């Protein structure tokens, strides 16, 4: 076999691989096409009382950290500004429209060690569990500029009180 034939076979395999990867990603995007658009921040009549610069890692189906939800504005990892207020969560990701998650959608917050694409030191990730339409999802963040305990304490105020604690 000549070098040229080997090169052509390699290039053909590379093209096939890239096409399969593209098809897989577009199928994943289509799987979550039913999710409603998020509330634009411009429609919120409140502003965050505290903000944190965090690394946005991923959004997955709740309790399924390997099932990435591929839907804008949360499809890709990025540095994010996350604002917290009694009314909810304010999220700004570069290249995406700012949006808010009203407190009524928040179901819980916590710590995690891993999710799709990311494994960190023990409990190095923070997650917010919320409802996107009828689908419960977990959005994962990593705090590198602030103590994770401070961010978690601010997020804890978003959790609705349970009947036992009310």
C-alpha positions in Angstrom: 0.0 0.0 0.0 1.4 3.4 -0.9 1.5 6.4 1.3 -1.2 8.1 -0.8 -3.7 5.3 -0.3 -3.0 5.2 3.4 -3.5 8.9 3.6 -6.8 8.7 1.7 -8.1 5.9 4.0 -7.1 7.9 7.1 -8.9 11.0 5.7 -12.0 9.0 4.8 -12.2 7.6 8.3 -11.7 11.0 9.8 -14.5 12.4 7.7 -16.8 9.5 8.7 -16.0 10.0 12.4 -16.7 13.8 12.2 -20.0 13.2 10.4 -21.0 10.7 13.1 -20.1 13.1 15.8 -22.0 15.9 14.2 -25.1 13.6 13.7 -24.9 12.5 17.4 -24.8 16.1 18.6 -27.7 17.2 16.3 -29.7 14.2 17.5 -29.1 15.2 21.2 -30.1 18.8 20.4 -33.3 17.5 18.8 -34.0 15.3 21.8 -34.4 18.4 24.0 -36.2 20.6 21.4 -39.4 20.4 23.4 -38.0 22.4 26.3 -39.4 25.9 26.5 -37.3 29.0 26.1 -35.9 30.4 29.4 -37.1 33.7 30.8 -34.9 36.5 29.5 -33.3 38.6 32.2 -34.7 41.7 30.6 -38.2 40.5 31.6 -37.3 40.2 35.3 -38.4 43.0 37.6 -35.6 42.2 40.1 -31.8 42.2 40.2 -29.5 39.8 42.0 -28.4 40.7 45.5 -25.1 38.8 45.2 -23.1 37.7 42.1 -20.5 35.0 41.6 -18.1 34.3 38.7 -18.4 30.6 38.3 -17.4 28.0 35.6 -20.6 26.6 34.1 -19.9 22.9 33.5 -23.1 21.2 32.2 -26.8 20.7 32.5 -28.0 17.2 32.7 -31.2 15.3 33.4 -31.8 15.2 37.2 -29.9 12.3 38.9 -28.4 11.3 35.5 -25.1 13.2 35.3 -24.1 11.5 32.0 -27.3 12.7 30.1 -26.3 16.2 28.9 -29.1 18.5 28.0 -28.0 20.1 24.8 -30.2 23.2 24.6 -29.2 26.8 24.3 -28.2 28.8 26.3 -26.9 25.9 28.5 -25.4 23.6 25.8 -21.7 24.5 26.2 -19.2 25.0 29.1 -18.2 28.6 29.8 -17.4 31.1 32.5 -20.7 32.4 33.8 -21.8 35.2 36.1 -24.5 33.8 38.4 -26.6 36.2 40.5 -28.6 35.1 43.5 -31.7 36.9 44.9 -34.7 35.9 46.9 -36.7 35.8 43.6 -34.4 33.3 41.9 -31.2 32.9 39.9 -29.8 35.2 37.3 -27.4 33.7 34.8 -25.1 35.4 32.3 -23.0 33.3 29.9 -20.8 35.1 27.3 -22.3 34.7 23.8 -25.8 33.8 25.1 -28.7 35.9 26.2 -28.9 36.5 30.0 -31.8 34.5 31.6 -33.4 34.0 35.0 -34.6 31.0 36.8 -37.5 32.0 39.1 -37.3 30.6 42.6 -40.5 28.6 41.9 -38.5 26.4 39.5 -35.6 25.6 41.9 -35.9 22.2 43.5 -32.6 21.9 45.3 -28.9 22.7 45.5 -26.0 20.5 46.5 -22.4 19.4 46.0 -21.1 16.8 43.5 -17.8 15.3 42.4 -18.5 14.5 38.8 -20.8 15.1 35.8 -20.4 14.5 32.1 -17.0 15.8 30.9 -15.8 16.8 34.3 -14.4 15.0 37.4 -13.1 17.3 40.2 -11.9 17.0 43.7 -14.4 15.7 46.3 -17.5 17.8 46.2 -15.8 20.3 43.9 -19.0 21.0 41.9 -22.1 22.8 42.9 -25.4 21.9 41.3 -28.8 23.5 41.1 -31.8 21.2 40.5 -34.6 23.0 38.7 -37.6 22.3 36.4 -37.1 23.1 32.7 -40.7 22.9 31.6 -41.7 19.5 33.0 -38.2 18.1 32.9 -36.2 18.1 36.2 -32.5 19.0 35.4 -29.3 19.6 37.3 -27.0 22.5 36.3 -23.4 22.1 37.5 -21.1 24.9 38.3 -17.5 25.1 39.7 -16.3 27.8 41.9 -12.7 28.8 41.5 -12.8 32.4 42.6 -14.9 32.1 45.7 -15.1 29.6 48.6 -17.7 27.0 47.4 -19.3 27.2 50.9 -20.2 30.9 50.3 -21.8 30.2 46.9 -23.7 27.2 48.4 -24.9 29.3 51.3 -26.3 31.9 48.9 -27.9 29.2 46.7 -29.5 27.5 49.8 -31.8 30.5 50.1 -33.4 29.6 46.8 -34.7 26.2 48.1 -38.4 26.4 48.9 -39.2 25.5 52.5 -40.6 21.9 53.0 -43.7 21.2 55.0 -41.5 19.9 57.9 -39.5 23.2 58.1 -42.4 25.6 57.4 
